[in-house]
Amino acid sequence: MSKNQLTIEQMSIQDTCCIAQTGCTFDGCLDKVVGECIFVDKVYDSVTFNLQGLQPASRVPFGCLPVAKCGPKSRIVRVLDIRSKKFFNPNNINDPKNLTITPKTTLSGAQFVTDEKGCPVVVPGPAGLLQYLIYTDTSECDEIGRGTPIFGSQEITVRGAVLVEIDVEYLDANGNPQIATLRGKVPINQVLTNFFELCMPSVFDSSFLPQFTEFCNALFITRLATQSIQRDIQFNPVTGEIFFNLITALCITCEKKIKVPVQLCVLSTGFCEQEPRQRPICGDEFPPLFPPQVNEPFVYMNQE
């Protein structure tokens, strides 16, 4: 084995979870605090909504119990726990089973800016999130130094699948209690609606038009449809196949923002610096990731 190779024992990976390291440190010395100018997007106004819905599902397949342990006496006697989470296939982002939340917004009192083909004009935001340019005549509220209220309605389409794990206790062929974890996918197809009001800044007193953006996240809670093992669980002791009747609650949080670009003067303790990982071949001969800072107050006129 070469000196650049590591065995599993040498890596000493013990923890199944980890903590993050940003490279930002501060020793508490205020002499190192300096002013910096940054160019960012500012949230001018935002609203958050909690939406909920119910998705019933009948005869959802949840695999099979081991046939070798099943027999005429076998039956499900208890549901111990039910867990749910969003389904996502990392090998195919276009997998139709991937859970997606798609908002469709209509504005009143303002409009989305479009091109000559009628397509909305967008600018990229954080994580590639699309931000839509919006416009309305804000002159009236500009005169008194206030924002202009706009209204909107929205349809939020939730489609895809939810991964559900169910821990059950069952009796095997000898009548002895056994515990198994069953897994299945519950299809989701829901449309939720809501209304909102936002405050819009001036479109004239800025080099940039305001930007509208929105994003959502979902939590799922699943239970037996009628809370009855006899009615909601179909178990075939010959093949071991199990089907469930379930109800999944959709708990959705959505946020809508109006953003404008701004320049901010912030107090900084310095730039992020991280200790590099192992460098067995090149030694210290590695290129920098960022250019040197040659602006004031880091470089002064009398420096050589």
N, C-alpha and C positions, 0 to 999 in steps of 0.2 A: 504493500500500500504506500502511495506517495505521501509526502508531508502535507500536501494540499487536500488530501482526502480525510474525511472525518467518519468515524464509526458512530453507530447509534449510542454506544456507551460514552464516547467522548463528548457527544452533544449534550448529554445529561438533560434531556427534555423530560421534565417531571410534571409540570403543571399542565392541565388540560385547557386552561384559560390564560389570558394574558392581560397586561396593562400597556397603555400606549405611551409613547415618548415623542413630544413635539419638538424638543430641542430648545424650548424657551425656559430660561432660568433667570432668577433675580435674587441677588444676595442681600437686598434691602438697602443698598447704598443709593441715596437719592442723587448723588453727584453724577451718576451714570444716566440719569433721566434726561432725554433731549426731546425737542420738538420735531415731528415729522409730518409731512403733508402726504395724504393718501387720497386717491381718486376712486370712489366707491359708489354703489347704489344705496340711496337712503329710502327707507320705508316712509312714505308720506302719510298713508293711512292703511289700516288693515282691519279685517273682521274675521272671526273664527266661528265655525258652526259645528255642532254635533248633530249628526243625522243617524237614524236607525231604521232598520227594516228586518223582515223575517223571510227566510227562504226554506220552505218545506222540501223534503226529499224522501221519496218512497223506494223501498227495496234497493238500497244502495249496497253493492257487493263489498264485503270486507274480508275477502279471502276465505281461508279454510282453517279449521282446527286440525291437528294431526289425526289422520284417519286411524292410525294404530291405537290411539287412545279413545276413540269414539265407539259407541255401541248403543244398544237399545235403551240403556239407562242414562245415556249422556244428555245433558241439558244445561242451558245457561241459568245460573242461579242468582248472579249478582253482577251489576255493573259497578266497577270500582272507581273509574275515573274516565273523563272524556276531555281530550285536548285538541285544539284546532289551531291551524296557522295557514298563511297564504301559500299557495303552490307556485313555485317558480322553477322552470327548467333552464339551468345555466347553459345547456348545450343548444338551445333554440329559443331565442328571445321572442320569436313569433309563434311559439307554441300556443294554440288556441286555449289550452288549459291554464296557461299563465294568468294569474289574477290581475286584471286591469281595472283602473278607475278612470273613467273618461268623462270630464265635465264639458257641457255644452252651454255657453253663456250668451244671453241676450241682454244688451244694455238699453236703458231708457234715460234720456237726458244727455247722452254722449254716444259716440260711435267708434267702432274699430276702424283704424286707418287701413285702407286697402290700396292695392296697385291698380294698374289699368285693366287688369283681368278680373278685378273684384276679389282677389285673394288677400287675406289679412297680412299686414306687414309685421314681422316679428324680429326681435333681437334676442341673441342668446343670453341666458341668465346663468345663475349658479347650477352646476352639474348638467349644463346643457338645457335647462328648463327654458321653454319658449315664453317670451314676454311680448305681449301685444301692445302696439302703440295705440293710444286712444286720443280722441279730440272732441272738444265742444267749445262753444264761445263762452269764455270765462270772464268777459269784460266786466259784467255787472258786479260780480263778487270781487274782482281784482281791485275795483275802485275803493273798496272798504277794507282791503287787505285780508280777505277771507277766502276760503276754498269754496268750490262749486259742488253742490251735492249731485250725485248721480245714483241711479237705481239699476238693479239688474235682477233677472230671474235665471234659474239654472236647472238643467237636468243632469244628474250624475248617474252614469251607467256603470254598473259593477258587473263584470263578466269574468268567467274563468272557473277555477276550482279551488276548494279549500281542502287541505290535508287534515284528516281527522284520525286520531289514535284513540282507541277505546280499550281500556283494561277490563277484562271480564274474569269472573270466577265461574268455572263449569265443573260438572261431575264427569269423570271419565267412565270407561266401560265397566270398571269395578265399583263405581259409586264413590270414588275418592275425589275430593276437591282439588282442582288444578287452576292455575292462573295463566292467562295468555294475553298478549297485546295484539290487537287487530288493527289494520290500517286500511283506509279507503279514501276516495276522493268524492267530495260532495259538490255537484255542479251549482254554480251561482249565476243567476241572471236577474238582476234587479235594476229598477230605475227609480231614483229618489229625486225630489225637487226641493228647492228652497229659494228664498228671496233675500236680497241684501241691499244695503246702502253704503256708499263710500264717498269720501271727500276728495275732490280732484284739485290739484294745484293749477296755477295759471299756465296756459299754453303759449302766452305771449312774452312773459318775463323770464324766459329761459332759452338756452340754445337747444334744448332737447324736449321732445314731447314726452308726456307722462307714459309710463309703462304699466300695463295690467298683467298680473300673473296670479296663478292659483295652483294649489297642489293639495292632495288628500292622502290620508293613510287610513287603514282599516284594521279592526280587531274583530275576531269571530268567537262566538260562544255557541257551542252545540250541545243539545240534549236530546233525549229520546222524545219522539213526537208526542206521545200521550203519557210518558213516564211509566209505562207498563212493559215489563219484559215479555209477557205473554202476547201482547198486541204488537209490539214494535220490533221484536227480534224473530226472524224466521231462520231456524237452524235445522239442517238436514244431518242427522246422526250417521247416515250411511256414507255420504261424501264429505262431511265436515264443513260444507258451505254455509256461510252466514250472510244474511241480509238484514239491514237496519232501516227502520223508518225514523227519520231525524228532522229536527227543526234547528236551523242555524240563524242566530241573531247577528245582523251586520251592525257594527258600531263604528261609524265613520266620522272622522274629524277632517274638515276642510278649512283652508285658510285662503283668503283672497287679499291681494295687496295692490296698492298703487305706489310705484317707485319712481324716483327721479335721481339722476346722477348728481353727485355733489363732491366737493373737495373738503376734506376735514383736516384740521391741525390736531394731531394726537400726540400724547406723551408716550415716548418709547424708551424701553430699557435696553434696546439694542436689537440686533438681528439674530434670527435663530441659528444656532450652531449645534450640530450633533457630532458625537464621537463616531467616526467611521467604523464599520465592521472590519473583520479581519482582512488584512492586505498582505498575503504571503508572498506575492510575486513582484509587485511593482514598488514595494516599500512605501515611500512618501510621494512618489511621482504620480499624482493624480490631478486631473484638471478641476477647477472650481465649478460649482453649479451656478453661481451668480457673480455678476461683475463687481469690482471693488467700488465702495461708496466714496465718491470724490466731491460730494456736495457739502456745502456748509450745513451744520457747524462741525462736520467731521474733519474737514480739511480747511486750514486757515491760510491766509495770504502769506504769512511769514514762515510757513512750512517749506522745507526743501524737498 
